[in-house]
Amino acid sequence: MAVVTQERPTTPTPTRGRNIPWKKILMTLAVILVVVFCLAPVLWQVLTSIKVNEDISAVPTVYFPTRYTLNHYIELFTRRPFLSYIFNSALVSIISTALALAIGAPAAYALARLRLWGGKVILAGILIVTLFPGILLFLGLLEIIQGLRLANNYLALIIPYTAINLPLTILVMRSFFEQLPKDLEDAAKVDGYNTWQMLLQILLPMTLPALVTTGILTFIFAWNEFIFALTFMTSESRKTIPVAAAQLGGASVFEVPYGPIAAATVLGTLPLVLLVLFFQRKIVQGLTAGAVKG
């Protein structure tokens, strides 16, 4: 005999109110505020560079203009040899960065892997040099530049920039070489590679993120440096972008050309922004490599 069981109707359970993710909301707001705080000066310079002169000097301040112009950018290239300034900054920055990497990478490998006599003393000296600002070298470099008659010569900037960037390059690259397994070098030696072949063909390609990160840091320093470029390059045709932007003048002594100055800063910053965006992935890899050991 079959027993029929009657199912009880299920009563709907009351839905509980979802918890508001306050932590996520506050974190998002904090990130937005930090981004706005960091990008506000850049946005202000960009807007100033395309404002008309009436909006720049208007009271109250016109934050978001309705009239736009490119005359400030055109004025940079018609009244000043701005293309020459860009070329000077690019030439000095690229050559000094290449020299710093070419000299610093082998030196870092030697300190990391080779048993050099007095290696710890050399490393301590490099660490001590990084503690001193480059401006302390100014008077000594000025005497050397005058003695060698290198004023208004690209070498007057290339040599100091390379020397100042070398300690940073050596320290960063040394830490990366120390993280590489020694089995790679042992296998390369078994295959007949000498030290230079092993460094150029095996180790440096593996430390490409470190090379890119260090190269961009040295390039930014050389591109933005002001004191040495102002002192050692007095010729108009050899000035770099920071010096040229600081020395922009108006039609009279009492006029401050805010528009051309803003346009010059935008043009001077744009190559660095494009460089960082282009190598963004390599930079992140270089900064995070070695953070997690597995």
LUMLOKE-358751 format. One record per residue (C-alpha): x, z, y; residue number from 1. Coordinates in Angstrom, 3 decimals. Last residue first. Layout:
<nodes>
[node [X, Z, Y], NUM]
...
</nodes>
This chain:
<nodes>
[node [59.223, -5.486, 31.293], 294]
[node [60.515, -4.275, 34.597], 293]
[node [58.201, -4.602, 37.570], 292]
[node [59.519, -4.890, 41.141], 291]
[node [62.319, -7.198, 40.002], 290]
[node [60.874, -10.207, 41.742], 289]
[node [58.230, -9.188, 44.304], 288]
[node [59.919, -10.388, 47.494], 287]
[node [61.376, -13.544, 45.976], 286]
[node [58.137, -14.505, 44.235], 285]
[node [56.169, -13.969, 47.456], 284]
[node [58.681, -16.081, 49.370], 283]
[node [58.567, -18.841, 46.758], 282]
[node [54.774, -18.993, 47.020], 281]
[node [54.801, -19.118, 50.813], 280]
[node [57.455, -21.829, 51.072], 279]
[node [55.268, -24.299, 52.982], 278]
[node [53.383, -21.572, 54.842], 277]
[node [56.633, -19.903, 55.936], 276]
[node [58.121, -23.177, 57.170], 275]
[node [54.918, -24.201, 58.945], 274]
[node [54.802, -20.881, 60.786], 273]
[node [58.484, -21.112, 61.705], 272]
[node [58.071, -24.671, 62.990], 271]
[node [55.029, -23.624, 65.118], 270]
[node [56.711, -20.693, 66.873], 269]
[node [58.835, -22.682, 69.329], 268]
[node [56.024, -25.124, 70.091], 267]
[node [53.651, -22.225, 70.759], 266]
[node [56.258, -20.428, 72.869], 265]
[node [56.847, -23.572, 74.932], 264]
[node [53.114, -24.098, 75.486], 263]
[node [52.743, -20.489, 76.647], 262]
[node [55.649, -20.946, 79.071], 261]
[node [54.164, -24.261, 80.281], 260]
[node [50.804, -22.560, 81.025], 259]
[node [52.193, -19.375, 82.549], 258]
[node [54.277, -21.256, 85.087], 257]
[node [55.107, -18.305, 87.382], 256]
[node [55.048, -19.369, 91.024], 255]
[node [56.901, -17.328, 93.654], 254]
[node [60.094, -19.399, 93.579], 253]
[node [58.178, -22.637, 93.939], 252]
[node [57.096, -25.539, 91.693], 251]
[node [57.379, -23.314, 88.686], 250]
[node [60.313, -22.286, 86.536], 249]
[node [61.072, -22.273, 82.826], 248]
[node [64.122, -20.132, 82.138], 247]
[node [62.675, -17.984, 79.353], 246]
[node [61.363, -21.023, 77.483], 245]
[node [64.745, -22.751, 77.693], 244]
[node [66.564, -19.688, 76.392], 243]
[node [64.186, -19.233, 73.448], 242]
[node [64.212, -23.017, 72.690], 241]
[node [67.974, -23.525, 72.569], 240]
[node [70.211, -24.733, 75.377], 239]
[node [72.857, -27.382, 74.776], 238]
[node [71.679, -30.121, 77.204], 237]
[node [71.314, -27.701, 80.113], 236]
[node [74.877, -26.445, 79.722], 235]
[node [75.227, -22.674, 79.776], 234]
[node [75.385, -22.157, 76.021], 233]
[node [77.533, -19.105, 75.180], 232]
[node [75.634, -16.541, 77.236], 231]
[node [71.972, -17.470, 76.721], 230]
[node [72.508, -18.508, 73.109], 229]
[node [74.282, -15.229, 72.349], 228]
[node [71.485, -13.163, 73.924], 227]
[node [68.489, -15.139, 72.596], 226]
[node [68.244, -15.388, 68.809], 225]
[node [64.847, -16.736, 67.689], 224]
[node [65.982, -19.742, 65.629], 223]
[node [69.053, -18.002, 64.203], 222]
[node [67.030, -14.986, 63.084], 221]
[node [64.237, -17.143, 61.676], 220]
[node [66.750, -19.236, 59.718], 219]
[node [68.405, -16.134, 58.273], 218]
[node [65.066, -14.799, 57.048], 217]
[node [64.043, -18.222, 55.735], 216]
[node [67.291, -18.605, 53.817], 215]
[node [66.996, -15.148, 52.280], 214]
[node [63.501, -15.869, 50.988], 213]
[node [64.390, -19.366, 49.784], 212]
[node [67.571, -18.226, 48.033], 211]
[node [65.760, -15.290, 46.420], 210]
[node [62.991, -17.577, 45.170], 209]
[node [65.655, -20.000, 43.829], 208]
[node [67.406, -17.300, 41.770], 207]
[node [67.010, -19.152, 38.455], 206]
[node [68.298, -22.370, 40.006], 205]
[node [71.335, -20.390, 41.249], 204]
[node [72.178, -19.004, 37.803], 203]
[node [72.263, -22.112, 35.612], 202]
[node [73.783, -25.200, 37.234], 201]
[node [75.614, -23.820, 40.259], 200]
[node [76.747, -20.439, 38.921], 199]
[node [77.517, -21.601, 35.391], 198]
[node [79.400, -24.617, 36.709], 197]
[node [81.386, -22.412, 39.089], 196]
[node [82.270, -19.849, 36.412], 195]
[node [83.279, -22.348, 33.739], 194]
[node [80.794, -23.757, 31.266], 193]
[node [82.068, -24.446, 27.735], 192]
[node [78.922, -23.893, 25.669], 191]
[node [80.183, -20.424, 24.665], 190]
[node [80.563, -19.601, 28.348], 189]
[node [76.956, -20.635, 28.961], 188]
[node [75.756, -18.428, 26.117], 187]
[node [77.631, -15.440, 27.537], 186]
[node [76.238, -16.146, 30.998], 185]
[node [72.681, -16.289, 29.719], 184]
[node [73.199, -13.159, 27.637], 183]
[node [74.087, -11.296, 30.813], 182]
[node [70.411, -10.991, 31.694], 181]
[node [69.611, -11.599, 35.376], 180]
[node [68.713, -8.473, 37.351], 179]
[node [72.236, -8.016, 38.722], 178]
[node [72.174, -11.530, 40.151], 177]
[node [69.004, -10.685, 42.068], 176]
[node [70.462, -7.541, 43.623], 175]
[node [73.585, -9.467, 44.620], 174]
[node [71.495, -12.163, 46.298], 173]
[node [69.830, -9.652, 48.608], 172]
[node [73.039, -7.803, 49.483], 171]
[node [75.112, -10.953, 50.018], 170]
[node [72.516, -12.680, 52.195], 169]
[node [71.991, -9.596, 54.362], 168]
[node [75.729, -9.180, 54.853], 167]
[node [76.180, -12.926, 55.650], 166]
[node [73.552, -13.173, 58.377], 165]
[node [75.769, -11.828, 61.179], 164]
[node [78.716, -14.004, 60.175], 163]
[node [76.618, -17.158, 59.941], 162]
[node [74.975, -16.508, 63.299], 161]
[node [78.340, -15.812, 64.905], 160]
[node [79.895, -19.060, 63.551], 159]
[node [76.919, -21.332, 64.306], 158]
[node [76.473, -20.118, 67.879], 157]
[node [79.860, -20.884, 69.441], 156]
[node [80.245, -23.656, 66.867], 155]
[node [77.548, -25.601, 68.720], 154]
[node [79.880, -25.933, 71.696], 153]
[node [78.836, -25.077, 75.233], 152]
[node [81.669, -22.504, 75.337], 151]
[node [84.108, -22.938, 72.446], 150]
[node [87.247, -22.598, 74.511], 149]
[node [89.078, -20.683, 71.757], 148]
[node [89.967, -17.817, 74.102], 147]
[node [86.607, -17.908, 75.865], 146]
[node [84.689, -17.862, 72.599], 145]
[node [86.914, -15.075, 71.243], 144]
[node [86.475, -12.944, 74.384], 143]
[node [82.712, -13.425, 74.276], 142]
[node [82.652, -12.585, 70.581], 141]
[node [84.299, -9.246, 71.287], 140]
[node [81.889, -8.490, 74.118], 139]
[node [78.826, -9.386, 72.042], 138]
[node [79.682, -7.772, 68.725], 137]
[node [77.640, -4.658, 69.518], 136]
[node [74.650, -6.980, 70.089], 135]
[node [74.613, -7.699, 66.357], 134]
[node [73.142, -4.305, 65.581], 133]
[node [75.185, -1.993, 63.334], 132]
[node [73.789, -0.697, 60.055], 131]
[node [74.358, -4.008, 58.243], 130]
[node [78.108, -3.627, 58.742], 129]
[node [78.079, -0.311, 56.865], 128]
[node [76.441, -1.910, 53.838], 127]
[node [79.014, -4.704, 53.825], 126]
[node [81.850, -2.161, 54.011], 125]
[node [80.352, -0.220, 51.103], 124]
[node [80.204, -3.416, 49.066], 123]
[node [83.851, -4.176, 49.839], 122]
[node [84.862, -0.622, 48.875], 121]
[node [82.904, -0.906, 45.644], 120]
[node [84.616, -4.186, 44.812], 119]
[node [88.099, -2.747, 45.377], 118]
[node [89.609, -4.809, 42.580], 117]
[node [86.907, -7.186, 41.477], 116]
[node [85.187, -6.899, 38.139], 115]
[node [83.054, -9.996, 38.296], 114]
[node [79.303, -9.722, 37.816], 113]
[node [77.515, -8.360, 40.893], 112]
[node [80.277, -8.475, 43.500], 111]
[node [81.369, -11.955, 42.428], 110]
[node [77.777, -13.153, 42.299], 109]
[node [77.146, -11.874, 45.821], 108]
[node [80.269, -13.629, 47.107], 107]
[node [79.188, -16.851, 45.414], 106]
[node [75.720, -16.584, 47.074], 105]
[node [76.987, -15.476, 50.506], 104]
[node [79.258, -18.409, 51.288], 103]
[node [76.854, -21.273, 50.569], 102]
[node [73.831, -19.216, 51.640], 101]
[node [75.348, -18.238, 54.992], 100]
[node [76.673, -21.773, 55.505], 99]
[node [73.249, -23.327, 54.892], 98]
[node [71.585, -20.847, 57.245], 97]
[node [74.178, -21.474, 59.982], 96]
[node [73.745, -25.237, 59.619], 95]
[node [69.942, -25.137, 59.669], 94]
[node [69.666, -22.703, 62.595], 93]
[node [72.236, -24.443, 64.823], 92]
[node [70.774, -27.888, 64.246], 91]
[node [67.148, -26.802, 64.571], 90]
[node [67.729, -24.876, 67.796], 89]
[node [69.704, -27.717, 69.359], 88]
[node [67.184, -30.362, 68.280], 87]
[node [64.282, -28.360, 69.700], 86]
[node [66.117, -27.945, 73.005], 85]
[node [66.897, -31.669, 73.120], 84]
[node [63.235, -32.481, 72.557], 83]
[node [62.464, -30.181, 75.467], 82]
[node [64.497, -32.249, 77.928], 81]
[node [62.575, -30.773, 80.883], 80]
[node [60.148, -32.187, 83.460], 79]
[node [58.528, -34.806, 81.234], 78]
[node [58.686, -33.055, 77.848], 77]
[node [57.466, -29.641, 78.994], 76]
[node [54.965, -31.174, 81.411], 75]
[node [53.200, -32.974, 78.575], 74]
[node [52.669, -29.658, 76.814], 73]
[node [51.246, -28.072, 79.965], 72]
[node [49.120, -31.153, 80.640], 71]
[node [47.303, -30.787, 77.327], 70]
[node [44.037, -29.662, 78.926], 69]
[node [40.906, -27.717, 78.028], 68]
[node [37.849, -26.643, 79.971], 67]
[node [35.359, -24.182, 78.461], 66]
[node [37.866, -21.359, 78.324], 65]
[node [37.693, -18.352, 76.009], 64]
[node [39.354, -15.343, 77.616], 63]
[node [38.750, -16.175, 81.276], 62]
[node [40.109, -13.180, 83.150], 61]
[node [38.060, -11.833, 86.023], 60]
[node [39.704, -13.170, 88.169], 59]
[node [40.964, -16.694, 87.464], 58]
[node [44.689, -17.451, 87.370], 57]
[node [44.689, -19.043, 83.904], 56]
[node [41.232, -20.549, 84.385], 55]
[node [42.278, -22.389, 87.560], 54]
[node [45.518, -23.569, 85.925], 53]
[node [43.646, -25.364, 83.154], 52]
[node [43.769, -23.726, 79.765], 51]
[node [45.487, -25.367, 76.764], 50]
[node [48.640, -23.223, 76.658], 49]
[node [46.675, -20.094, 77.521], 48]
[node [44.461, -20.556, 74.450], 47]
[node [47.489, -20.882, 72.166], 46]
[node [49.184, -17.874, 73.749], 45]
[node [46.041, -15.751, 73.391], 44]
[node [45.611, -16.815, 69.767], 43]
[node [49.174, -15.722, 69.006], 42]
[node [48.651, -12.402, 70.779], 41]
[node [45.383, -11.829, 68.818], 40]
[node [46.880, -12.723, 65.429], 39]
[node [48.334, -9.329, 64.545], 38]
[node [45.433, -7.195, 65.816], 37]
[node [42.872, -9.592, 64.351], 36]
[node [44.593, -9.474, 60.939], 35]
[node [44.833, -5.668, 61.048], 34]
[node [41.170, -5.344, 62.045], 33]
[node [40.065, -7.694, 59.256], 32]
[node [42.121, -5.790, 56.662], 31]
[node [40.621, -2.485, 57.809], 30]
[node [37.110, -3.913, 57.663], 29]
[node [37.691, -5.123, 54.106], 28]
[node [39.074, -1.737, 53.055], 27]
[node [36.103, 0.030, 54.633], 26]
[node [33.681, -2.213, 52.746], 25]
[node [35.508, -1.759, 49.438], 24]
[node [35.550, 2.019, 49.796], 23]
[node [31.918, 2.120, 50.886], 22]
[node [30.744, 0.358, 47.728], 21]
[node [27.055, 1.246, 48.197], 20]
[node [25.730, 2.902, 45.050], 19]
[node [22.810, 1.088, 43.517], 18]
[node [19.483, 2.831, 43.608], 17]
[node [18.213, 3.744, 40.175], 16]
[node [15.531, 1.682, 38.644], 15]
[node [12.635, 3.695, 37.285], 14]
[node [12.188, 3.252, 33.573], 13]
[node [9.322, 1.043, 32.578], 12]
[node [7.057, 2.716, 30.028], 11]
[node [7.312, 1.387, 26.540], 10]
[node [4.053, 0.967, 24.763], 9]
[node [4.048, 2.897, 21.499], 8]
[node [4.275, 0.820, 18.393], 7]
[node [1.598, 1.387, 15.790], 6]
[node [2.891, 1.691, 12.269], 5]
[node [0.981, -0.010, 9.501], 4]
[node [1.722, 1.401, 6.084], 3]
[node [1.496, -1.092, 3.278], 2]
[node [0.000, 0.000, 0.000], 1]
</nodes>
